[in-house]
Amino acid sequence: MARAYGVLNDDPAMAKDAKTIGSYLRAKRSWFVVDKDGVIRYARVTDPRGLVPNDEILDVLAKLK
């Protein structure tokens, strides 16, 4: 799924660098809201320590109702 959503760290150069090898073939920190029809209504990708405010996601969910 990470590859399908475009959030997989799959650059082979990452495997050759000691600083990035730990992230190679791992998903980026990501949030998605998918509606009942399978349509992505919200997508957010942040840096490894980033967070998305709960209110932001709750607003998206409220609009789906």
N, C-alpha and C positions, 0 to 999 in steps of 0.2 A: 504494500500500500504506500509506503514511503516513496518508493520510486514512482508509482502512478501519480501521486500528488506532487511530485517534484521537490521533495524535501529530504532526499537521501544524499548524504555526503559520499558520492561515489567517484570522485576525481582520483584516478590512480596516482597522481602526484602526491596526494595526501599520505599514501602508504610509504612513501620514500622519505618523508620528513618526520623527524622525531617529535616535533611540536604538534603535528596534526594526525599522526597515525592513530591516536586514541579515538579520534572522531570519524575515521574512515569507516565507511559502510554502516554508519549510525545515522538515525534521523535527526534532522535539525529540530529545535524546539518549535513546535507548531500547534496551532489550534484551528479546528474546522467546525463549522456548523453546516450540516447537510439536512435538507428538508426531506419530507416523506417521499418525494418523487426522485430523490437522489441528486438533487441540484445543490451544489455548494453555494451557500448563501453568505458565508463568512470565511475568510482565510487570513491567518496572520502568522508570520514566521519572525522570530526574534533571535537575538544572539543567545548563546547558551545560558546566560544568567537572566535573560529578560523574562518579564511576565506581562500578561495582558490584564488590565483591570477587569474584575468580575462584572462591573456595570456595563462595560462595552459588550461583552458576550450576552449578558442578560437582556440588553436592549435589542440585539439581533433576534434573540429567541422570542421576545415579546412581540416583535413585528411579524413573526411567522404565524401567530395565532389568529 
